[in-house]
Amino acid sequence: MSLSTLTPAPAASDRSDGSSRRHGRGFWAIALAFLTAMAFCTVPAPLYPLYMARDGFSTFMGTIVFAVYAVGVVISLLLAGHVSDWVGRKKILIPALALELVAAALFLGDPSLPVLLVARLVSGLGIGMITATATAYLQELHAAHRPGSSRQRFEMVSTAANIGGLGVGALVAGVLAQYVDAPLRTPYLVFTVLLAVSIVAVALTPETVEERLVKPTYRPQRISADHGDRAGYLAAAAAGFASFAVFGLFTSVAPGFVAGALHLPSRALAGMIVFAVFGGAAVAQTLTSRLPAPAKVRLGLLAQAVGVPVLLAGTQTANLAAFLVGGVVAGIGAGVLFKAAVGAVAAMAAPARRGEALAGLFLIGYLGMILPSVGIGVATQAVTTGTAMNWFTGLLLVMLAFVALLFRRSAAAHAR
């Protein structure tokens, strides 16, 4: 007698419920893997002064080390950020997480300046594959788990994993570097284990994209606004650029400011300050999840316009309180504005091009991270850091006004 005569086949509804639960568990598995990867990429932030003291390279070279990571992200987004739309999310996420493991091995092996540059580049290559892919994966898992429900959970979790992870990595690395032995090794050992667990979690998650038998001709990522709402996409991309400019500035400047201008060598303090900015952004994203998109945009623009000048005042006067308050307020604005941008792009893009649309958004965002941080580093070779920060603040305020104009035009186009 066959087994099927003894055990009834599950009803369609039972299969559906089982699949829904698997997608629900997968949603959280991908969120944790996303958070782990993003956290790993900021592990070096509070450690830069230790590398600089050991190897004797300048603050400018520290800025270049930071920028090399963002260059890796941009290269990866151009070459592979959209490919998961064709081959499936897991076939991109798992190799990307493996690249992060390679970067961790490089940090653990011989963290001299050349190896440090290579490790940051490799880490950036992995993150460029992860950001858009994981974001699209989370939306699809959310839709499969809760069909017909609001996108609020997806938006909140995806942006919290992305932005919140950046803060978690700096905090964990700073605390470990302050209170355990081998400060330039222990943080990477911890994240090596977490990344390995993340690979297993992704492997066990259901795929949401059916691999195409006939794949389109490969081409690098296009920076295209043709995703159903050209004006809305341009506004979202500009918002991403402005938001990442703030995050990039703070991540590259904060550790050196604490150790140099304030003469506070605490790695834990440097990590906590970076965490406060990104953590504030993640909390603000959660608390504003029910706000309509226009309200998020206005709040994000206003908070950045207020926070960045206060941050500038803190650097000019070597005032930790002003520096921290300005950074947190600006970070809140950047987080809320970027959340609105991700939600808008994910909603407007066709499912078959969702990864491509998000990859374009992240690509422009990371260009925003590269240009200001490198620009300030180059400018400090000719002018003081204070003057360079003045220029950055003025340019960012102009950029925020431009973003506001683009969103206003997008809203007017929808009204017509």
One Martini backbone bead per residue (centre of mass of N, CA, C, O) as a GRO file, in nm:
protein
  416
    1MET     BB    1   0.097   0.035   0.023
    2SER     BB    2   0.075   0.354  -0.012
    3LEU     BB    3   0.128   0.647   0.150
    4SER     BB    4  -0.114   0.808   0.020
    5THR     BB    5  -0.338   0.614   0.157
    6LEU     BB    6  -0.261   0.707   0.461
    7THR     BB    7  -0.186   1.013   0.372
    8PRO     BB    8  -0.318   1.292   0.330
    9ALA     BB    9  -0.327   1.544   0.144
   10PRO     BB   10  -0.288   1.857   0.159
   11ALA     BB   11  -0.447   2.121   0.155
   12ALA     BB   12  -0.433   2.413  -0.006
   13SER     BB   13  -0.448   2.588   0.250
   14ASP     BB   14  -0.212   2.445   0.394
   15ARG     BB   15   0.001   2.512   0.185
   16SER     BB   16  -0.036   2.816   0.203
   17ASP     BB   17   0.031   2.846   0.503
   18GLY     BB   18   0.313   2.723   0.487
   19SER     BB   19   0.428   2.927   0.284
   20SER     BB   20   0.372   3.179   0.452
   21ARG     BB   21   0.553   3.103   0.690
   22ARG     BB   22   0.815   3.082   0.529
   23HIS     BB   23   0.809   3.378   0.437
   24GLY     BB   24   0.811   3.499   0.721
   25ARG     BB   25   1.083   3.379   0.810
   26GLY     BB   26   1.243   3.490   0.568
   27PHE     BB   27   1.211   3.786   0.624
   28TRP     BB   28   1.385   3.781   0.890
   29ALA     BB   29   1.639   3.655   0.773
   30ILE     BB   30   1.701   3.883   0.569
   31ALA     BB   31   1.707   4.115   0.769
   32LEU     BB   32   1.951   4.003   0.935
   33ALA     BB   33   2.149   3.984   0.700
   34PHE     BB   34   2.137   4.279   0.624
   35LEU     BB   35   2.228   4.395   0.895
   36THR     BB   36   2.501   4.248   0.911
   37ALA     BB   37   2.629   4.365   0.655
   38MET     BB   38   2.600   4.666   0.732
   39ALA     BB   39   2.758   4.644   0.996
   40PHE     BB   40   3.031   4.549   0.880
   41CYS     BB   41   3.091   4.816   0.707
   42THR     BB   42   3.136   4.987   1.004
   43VAL     BB   43   3.364   4.866   1.175
   44PRO     BB   44   3.614   5.061   1.092
   45ALA     BB   45   3.535   5.347   1.188
   46PRO     BB   46   3.647   5.339   1.502
   47LEU     BB   47   3.948   5.227   1.389
   48TYR     BB   48   4.107   5.439   1.225
   49PRO     BB   49   4.293   5.568   1.444
   50LEU     BB   50   4.453   5.303   1.487
   51TYR     BB   51   4.563   5.277   1.202
   52MET     BB   52   4.696   5.558   1.191
   53ALA     BB   53   4.889   5.516   1.434
   54ARG     BB   54   5.033   5.259   1.325
   55ASP     BB   55   5.089   5.365   1.002
   56GLY     BB   56   5.087   5.695   0.955
   57PHE     BB   57   4.841   5.800   0.823
   58SER     BB   58   4.633   6.026   0.710
   59THR     BB   59   4.332   6.175   0.702
   60PHE     BB   60   4.307   6.163   0.398
   61MET     BB   61   4.356   5.855   0.377
   62GLY     BB   62   4.109   5.784   0.547
   63THR     BB   63   3.910   5.891   0.336
   64ILE     BB   64   3.995   5.695   0.111
   65VAL     BB   65   3.922   5.436   0.254
   66PHE     BB   66   3.625   5.505   0.268
   67ALA     BB   67   3.580   5.555  -0.043
   68VAL     BB   68   3.650   5.273  -0.153
   69TYR     BB   69   3.393   5.141  -0.060
   70ALA     BB   70   3.196   5.313  -0.232
   71VAL     BB   71   3.318   5.232  -0.501
   72GLY     BB   72   3.247   4.933  -0.476
   73VAL     BB   73   2.944   4.976  -0.470
   74VAL     BB   74   2.912   5.113  -0.746
   75ILE     BB   75   3.029   4.888  -0.920
   76SER     BB   76   2.828   4.670  -0.829
   77LEU     BB   77   2.568   4.815  -0.911
   78LEU     BB   78   2.642   4.832  -1.214
   79LEU     BB   79   2.697   4.505  -1.255
   80ALA     BB   80   2.480   4.349  -1.011
   81GLY     BB   81   2.221   4.488  -0.874
   82HIS     BB   82   2.004   4.366  -1.115
   83VAL     BB   83   2.036   4.043  -1.157
   84SER     BB   84   1.812   3.922  -0.963
   85ASP     BB   85   1.576   3.953  -1.174
   86TRP     BB   86   1.689   3.686  -1.334
   87VAL     BB   87   1.827   3.464  -1.108
   88GLY     BB   88   1.776   3.561  -0.826
   89ARG     BB   89   1.833   3.640  -0.499
   90LYS     BB   90   2.024   3.412  -0.382
   91LYS     BB   91   2.246   3.422  -0.619
   92ILE     BB   92   2.345   3.703  -0.488
   93LEU     BB   93   2.356   3.702  -0.176
   94ILE     BB   94   2.556   3.476  -0.114
   95PRO     BB   95   2.809   3.591  -0.263
   96ALA     BB   96   2.805   3.861  -0.113
   97LEU     BB   97   2.855   3.744   0.172
   98ALA     BB   98   3.123   3.610   0.089
   99LEU     BB   99   3.273   3.877   0.042
  100GLU     BB  100   3.261   3.963   0.339
  101LEU     BB  101   3.438   3.727   0.434
  102VAL     BB  102   3.686   3.809   0.275
  103ALA     BB  103   3.722   4.081   0.413
  104ALA     BB  104   3.760   3.965   0.698
  105ALA     BB  105   4.017   3.805   0.630
  106LEU     BB  106   4.187   4.050   0.555
  107PHE     BB  107   4.171   4.195   0.827
  108LEU     BB  108   4.299   3.944   0.984
  109GLY     BB  109   4.570   3.910   0.839
  110ASP     BB  110   4.682   4.218   0.692
  111PRO     BB  111   4.620   4.548   0.810
  112SER     BB  112   4.740   4.711   0.599
  113LEU     BB  113   4.690   4.956   0.383
  114PRO     BB  114   4.656   4.786   0.122
  115VAL     BB  115   4.463   4.577   0.253
  116LEU     BB  116   4.253   4.778   0.348
  117LEU     BB  117   4.169   4.869   0.066
  118VAL     BB  118   4.082   4.592  -0.040
  119ALA     BB  119   3.874   4.524   0.181
  120ARG     BB  120   3.688   4.767   0.122
  121LEU     BB  121   3.629   4.696  -0.169
  122VAL     BB  122   3.505   4.416  -0.122
  123SER     BB  123   3.282   4.511   0.064
  124GLY     BB  124   3.148   4.697  -0.146
  125LEU     BB  125   3.080   4.480  -0.353
  126GLY     BB  126   2.883   4.328  -0.167
  127ILE     BB  127   2.686   4.562  -0.093
  128GLY     BB  128   2.591   4.627  -0.382
  129MET     BB  129   2.439   4.345  -0.401
  130ILE     BB  130   2.256   4.369  -0.139
  131THR     BB  131   2.071   4.616  -0.118
  132ALA     BB  132   1.868   4.576  -0.354
  133THR     BB  133   1.812   4.273  -0.317
  134ALA     BB  134   1.708   4.275  -0.021
  135THR     BB  135   1.482   4.478  -0.064
  136ALA     BB  136   1.323   4.316  -0.275
  137TYR     BB  137   1.297   4.056  -0.109
  138LEU     BB  138   1.132   4.176   0.124
  139GLN     BB  139   0.886   4.259  -0.038
  140GLU     BB  140   0.816   3.972  -0.146
  141LEU     BB  141   0.789   3.830   0.129
  142HIS     BB  142   0.571   4.014   0.240
  143ALA     BB  143   0.359   3.960   0.015
  144ALA     BB  144   0.349   3.645   0.063
  145HIS     BB  145   0.270   3.662   0.369
  146ARG     BB  146   0.089   3.956   0.316
  147PRO     BB  147  -0.147   3.977   0.119
  148GLY     BB  148  -0.266   4.311   0.075
  149SER     BB  149  -0.089   4.465   0.250
  150SER     BB  150   0.091   4.685   0.381
  151ARG     BB  151   0.424   4.834   0.335
  152GLN     BB  152   0.529   4.924   0.617
  153ARG     BB  153   0.697   4.686   0.715
  154PHE     BB  154   0.898   4.682   0.489
  155GLU     BB  155   1.003   4.973   0.514
  156MET     BB  156   1.094   4.956   0.809
  157VAL     BB  157   1.286   4.706   0.794
  158SER     BB  158   1.472   4.781   0.556
  159THR     BB  159   1.575   5.057   0.668
  160ALA     BB  160   1.667   4.953   0.945
  161ALA     BB  161   1.875   4.749   0.841
  162ASN     BB  162   2.041   4.952   0.688
  163ILE     BB  163   2.077   5.195   0.888
  164GLY     BB  164   2.097   5.045   1.160
  165GLY     BB  165   2.343   4.869   1.086
  166LEU     BB  166   2.553   5.097   1.073
  167GLY     BB  167   2.537   5.150   1.382
  168VAL     BB  168   2.594   4.868   1.501
  169GLY     BB  169   2.880   4.826   1.395
  170ALA     BB  170   3.016   5.067   1.539
  171LEU     BB  171   2.940   4.988   1.827
  172VAL     BB  172   3.063   4.705   1.846
  173ALA     BB  173   3.352   4.785   1.765
  174GLY     BB  174   3.402   5.000   1.986
  175VAL     BB  175   3.357   4.821   2.235
  176LEU     BB  176   3.560   4.598   2.168
  177ALA     BB  177   3.812   4.787   2.134
  178GLN     BB  178   3.797   4.890   2.438
  179TYR     BB  179   3.742   4.587   2.612
  180VAL     BB  180   3.931   4.414   2.431
  181ASP     BB  181   4.133   4.227   2.279
  182ALA     BB  182   4.232   4.286   1.981
  183PRO     BB  183   4.084   4.544   1.821
  184LEU     BB  184   4.173   4.449   1.507
  185ARG     BB  185   4.009   4.150   1.539
  186THR     BB  186   3.753   4.083   1.706
  187PRO     BB  187   3.525   4.213   1.532
  188TYR     BB  188   3.580   4.018   1.285
  189LEU     BB  189   3.522   3.753   1.426
  190VAL     BB  190   3.227   3.806   1.494
  191PHE     BB  191   3.136   3.863   1.190
  192THR     BB  192   3.212   3.594   1.069
  193VAL     BB  193   2.993   3.434   1.213
  194LEU     BB  194   2.743   3.603   1.125
  195LEU     BB  195   2.783   3.565   0.818
  196ALA     BB  196   2.763   3.257   0.813
  197VAL     BB  197   2.474   3.247   0.925
  198SER     BB  198   2.346   3.419   0.697
  199ILE     BB  199   2.392   3.218   0.467
  200VAL     BB  200   2.213   2.998   0.581
  201ALA     BB  201   1.951   3.166   0.597
  202VAL     BB  202   1.928   3.219   0.293
  203ALA     BB  203   1.926   2.922   0.195
  204LEU     BB  204   1.638   2.871   0.364
  205THR     BB  205   1.499   3.066   0.178
  206PRO     BB  206   1.265   3.151  -0.023
  207GLU     BB  207   1.210   3.203  -0.339
  208THR     BB  208   1.079   3.489  -0.556
  209VAL     BB  209   1.242   3.420  -0.825
  210GLU     BB  210   1.213   3.315  -1.144
  211GLU     BB  211   1.416   3.180  -1.347
  212ARG     BB  212   1.522   3.252  -1.653
  213LEU     BB  213   1.568   3.078  -1.938
  214VAL     BB  214   1.570   3.361  -2.091
  215LYS     BB  215   1.804   3.583  -2.084
  216PRO     BB  216   1.904   3.878  -2.092
  217THR     BB  217   2.113   4.087  -2.205
  218TYR     BB  218   2.385   4.192  -2.083
  219ARG     BB  219   2.402   4.480  -1.863
  220PRO     BB  220   2.454   4.740  -1.714
  221GLN     BB  221   2.347   4.959  -1.509
  222ARG     BB  222   2.092   5.178  -1.532
  223ILE     BB  223   2.025   5.527  -1.523
  224SER     BB  224   1.680   5.529  -1.472
  225ALA     BB  225   1.342   5.692  -1.478
  226ASP     BB  226   1.187   5.435  -1.611
  227HIS     BB  227   0.932   5.371  -1.348
  228GLY     BB  228   0.630   5.521  -1.405
  229ASP     BB  229   0.780   5.790  -1.249
  230ARG     BB  230   0.993   6.018  -1.330
  231ALA     BB  231   0.964   6.246  -1.120
  232GLY     BB  232   0.967   6.059  -0.869
  233TYR     BB  233   1.246   5.930  -0.920
  234LEU     BB  234   1.417   6.187  -0.918
  235ALA     BB  235   1.341   6.268  -0.631
  236ALA     BB  236   1.443   6.010  -0.490
  237ALA     BB  237   1.738   6.027  -0.586
  238ALA     BB  238   1.802   6.302  -0.458
  239ALA     BB  239   1.738   6.208  -0.170
  240GLY     BB  240   1.957   5.989  -0.159
  241PHE     BB  241   2.199   6.172  -0.199
  242ALA     BB  242   2.155   6.357   0.050
  243SER     BB  243   2.148   6.138   0.269
  244PHE     BB  244   2.433   6.004   0.210
  245ALA     BB  245   2.598   6.257   0.258
  246VAL     BB  246   2.550   6.266   0.562
  247PHE     BB  247   2.648   5.981   0.634
  248GLY     BB  248   2.932   6.005   0.511
  249LEU     BB  249   3.033   6.240   0.673
  250PHE     BB  250   3.000   6.123   0.958
  251THR     BB  251   3.164   5.857   0.927
  252SER     BB  252   3.438   6.008   0.841
  253VAL     BB  253   3.452   6.236   1.079
  254ALA     BB  254   3.392   6.143   1.375
  255PRO     BB  255   3.646   5.985   1.476
  256GLY     BB  256   3.850   6.224   1.427
  257PHE     BB  257   3.707   6.433   1.606
  258VAL     BB  258   3.724   6.283   1.876
  259ALA     BB  259   4.040   6.231   1.871
  260GLY     BB  260   4.127   6.524   1.792
  261ALA     BB  261   3.957   6.782   1.882
  262LEU     BB  262   3.877   6.629   2.172
  263HIS     BB  263   4.080   6.421   2.290
  264LEU     BB  264   3.919   6.125   2.250
  265PRO     BB  265   4.021   5.781   2.241
  266SER     BB  266   3.749   5.648   2.248
  267ARG     BB  267   3.599   5.390   2.077
  268ALA     BB  268   3.321   5.376   2.209
  269LEU     BB  269   3.240   5.669   2.157
  270ALA     BB  270   3.259   5.665   1.851
  271GLY     BB  271   3.049   5.437   1.816
  272MET     BB  272   2.812   5.579   1.966
  273ILE     BB  273   2.784   5.822   1.778
  274VAL     BB  274   2.718   5.669   1.522
  275PHE     BB  275   2.478   5.518   1.644
  276ALA     BB  276   2.302   5.764   1.713
  277VAL     BB  277   2.252   5.848   1.422
  278PHE     BB  278   2.146   5.575   1.301
  279GLY     BB  279   1.946   5.511   1.527
  280GLY     BB  280   1.774   5.765   1.492
  281ALA     BB  281   1.691   5.698   1.205
  282ALA     BB  282   1.551   5.425   1.265
  283VAL     BB  283   1.343   5.531   1.469
  284ALA     BB  284   1.213   5.740   1.285
  285GLN     BB  285   1.114   5.536   1.077
  286THR     BB  286   0.920   5.395   1.272
  287LEU     BB  287   0.751   5.647   1.379
  288THR     BB  288   0.680   5.729   1.054
  289SER     BB  289   0.519   5.491   0.909
  290ARG     BB  290   0.219   5.653   0.904
  291LEU     BB  291   0.312   5.857   0.729
  292PRO     BB  292   0.291   6.035   0.473
  293ALA     BB  293   0.506   6.096   0.226
  294PRO     BB  294   0.508   6.412   0.233
  295ALA     BB  295   0.575   6.429   0.538
  296LYS     BB  296   0.847   6.286   0.525
  297VAL     BB  297   0.985   6.483   0.339
  298ARG     BB  298   0.958   6.738   0.513
  299LEU     BB  299   1.100   6.627   0.764
  300GLY     BB  300   1.370   6.548   0.633
  301LEU     BB  301   1.449   6.828   0.527
  302LEU     BB  302   1.433   6.989   0.791
  303ALA     BB  303   1.632   6.824   0.968
  304GLN     BB  304   1.878   6.870   0.786
  305ALA     BB  305   1.871   7.185   0.778
  306VAL     BB  306   1.929   7.192   1.092
  307GLY     BB  307   2.157   6.979   1.163
  308VAL     BB  308   2.408   7.059   0.992
  309PRO     BB  309   2.473   7.340   1.119
  310VAL     BB  310   2.513   7.225   1.404
  311LEU     BB  311   2.742   7.036   1.329
  312LEU     BB  312   2.928   7.262   1.235
  313ALA     BB  313   2.945   7.410   1.506
  314GLY     BB  314   3.076   7.173   1.659
  315THR     BB  315   3.341   7.166   1.488
  316GLN     BB  316   3.428   7.469   1.529
  317THR     BB  317   3.405   7.441   1.870
  318ALA     BB  318   3.449   7.162   1.996
  319ASN     BB  319   3.140   7.045   2.044
  320LEU     BB  320   2.988   6.762   2.135
  321ALA     BB  321   2.689   6.832   2.169
  322ALA     BB  322   2.646   6.971   1.894
  323PHE     BB  323   2.750   6.742   1.719
  324LEU     BB  324   2.541   6.530   1.814
  325VAL     BB  325   2.277   6.679   1.765
  326GLY     BB  326   2.322   6.740   1.468
  327GLY     BB  327   2.361   6.445   1.379
  328VAL     BB  328   2.088   6.331   1.472
  329VAL     BB  329   1.901   6.523   1.318
  330ALA     BB  330   2.021   6.465   1.037
  331GLY     BB  331   1.976   6.157   1.053
  332ILE     BB  332   1.672   6.163   1.074
  333GLY     BB  333   1.626   6.305   0.804
  334ALA     BB  334   1.772   6.098   0.625
  335GLY     BB  335   1.604   5.849   0.703
  336VAL     BB  336   1.321   5.952   0.624
  337LEU     BB  337   1.387   6.029   0.331
  338PHE     BB  338   1.488   5.748   0.240
  339LYS     BB  339   1.233   5.594   0.300
  340ALA     BB  340   1.056   5.744   0.098
  341ALA     BB  341   1.224   5.663  -0.150
  342VAL     BB  342   1.200   5.355  -0.132
  343GLY     BB  343   0.891   5.339  -0.133
  344ALA     BB  344   0.849   5.477  -0.407
  345VAL     BB  345   1.016   5.283  -0.587
  346ALA     BB  346   0.884   5.011  -0.507
  347ALA     BB  347   0.596   5.102  -0.608
  348MET     BB  348   0.660   5.194  -0.917
  349ALA     BB  349   0.789   4.933  -0.986
  350ALA     BB  350   0.823   4.670  -1.162
  351PRO     BB  351   0.888   4.354  -1.069
  352ALA     BB  352   1.105   4.298  -1.308
  353ARG     BB  353   1.249   4.604  -1.206
  354ARG     BB  354   1.309   4.644  -0.901
  355GLY     BB  355   1.612   4.598  -0.870
  356GLU     BB  356   1.695   4.817  -1.071
  357ALA     BB  357   1.562   5.061  -0.933
  358LEU     BB  358   1.713   5.027  -0.659
  359ALA     BB  359   1.999   5.031  -0.768
  360GLY     BB  360   1.982   5.322  -0.871
  361LEU     BB  361   1.930   5.452  -0.598
  362PHE     BB  362   2.189   5.349  -0.455
  363LEU     BB  363   2.391   5.460  -0.652
  364ILE     BB  364   2.326   5.759  -0.602
  365GLY     BB  365   2.369   5.750  -0.299
  366TYR     BB  366   2.677   5.665  -0.308
  367LEU     BB  367   2.766   5.914  -0.456
  368GLY     BB  368   2.689   6.094  -0.213
  369MET     BB  369   2.909   5.963  -0.029
  370ILE     BB  370   3.168   6.022  -0.192
  371LEU     BB  371   3.194   6.323  -0.281
  372PRO     BB  372   3.204   6.474  -0.005
  373SER     BB  373   3.430   6.316   0.141
  374VAL     BB  374   3.645   6.360  -0.079
  375GLY     BB  375   3.618   6.664  -0.107
  376ILE     BB  376   3.706   6.730   0.180
  377GLY     BB  377   3.979   6.589   0.169
  378VAL     BB  378   4.093   6.763  -0.064
  379ALA     BB  379   4.039   7.048   0.057
  380THR     BB  380   4.235   7.008   0.313
  381GLN     BB  381   4.498   7.060   0.133
  382ALA     BB  382   4.414   7.392   0.108
  383VAL     BB  383   4.220   7.397   0.355
  384THR     BB  384   4.037   7.400   0.608
  385THR     BB  385   3.807   7.210   0.761
  386GLY     BB  386   3.606   7.438   0.816
  387THR     BB  387   3.582   7.538   0.524
  388ALA     BB  388   3.489   7.270   0.401
  389MET     BB  389   3.232   7.250   0.575
  390ASN     BB  390   3.101   7.506   0.471
  391TRP     BB  391   3.068   7.414   0.183
  392PHE     BB  392   2.902   7.164   0.236
  393THR     BB  393   2.662   7.301   0.371
  394GLY     BB  394   2.581   7.483   0.135
  395LEU     BB  395   2.537   7.254  -0.075
  396LEU     BB  396   2.324   7.095   0.085
  397LEU     BB  397   2.107   7.316   0.102
  398VAL     BB  398   2.070   7.332  -0.202
  399MET     BB  399   1.991   7.034  -0.240
  400LEU     BB  400   1.734   7.041  -0.063
  401ALA     BB  401   1.586   7.247  -0.238
  402PHE     BB  402   1.584   7.068  -0.492
  403VAL     BB  403   1.423   6.834  -0.373
  404ALA     BB  404   1.169   6.995  -0.307
  405LEU     BB  405   1.111   7.072  -0.602
  406LEU     BB  406   1.079   6.784  -0.716
  407PHE     BB  407   0.841   6.699  -0.534
  408ARG     BB  408   0.652   6.921  -0.625
  409ARG     BB  409   0.642   6.837  -0.924
  410SER     BB  410   0.536   6.552  -0.877
  411ALA     BB  411   0.270   6.634  -0.740
  412ALA     BB  412   0.165   6.804  -0.978
  413ALA     BB  413   0.157   6.572  -1.185
  414HIS     BB  414  -0.051   6.401  -1.025
  415ALA     BB  415  -0.280   6.617  -1.017
  416ARG     BB  416  -0.308   6.610  -1.341
   0.00000   0.00000   0.00000
